[in-house]
Amino acid sequence: MATAPTPVRHRPTITRTAGDVGAVYQFACPCGATGEEQAARRMALVDLNEHVLSLPKVPAAQQCRTPRTHGNQLWEPCGLCADQTSLFDLEVS
């Protein structure tokens, strides 16, 4: 029986390395996406943000209600909060 592939967690980071002229910054994600070598960290952060924005939107039923507690990013589905109903229904009819 084949098991379902584990989803890739998008946890991009920016690394600083020595370039030809000086320090260069580059973002890399565990999914395999990398940015160009940039002269400034801020420019590598722009590449990182473009990558995060290109990810598919998480359905409302799978979004995390407490990302800091559960350790999820806003662009990742939450296994703990997925398809859970809220304790109190505060919607006004």
Long-range contacts (C-beta under 8 A, 24 or more apart in sequence): 9-76, 10-51, 10-52, 10-55, 10-73, 10-75, 10-76, 11-73, 12-48, 12-51, 12-52, 14-41, 14-44, 14-45, 14-48, 16-41, 27-51
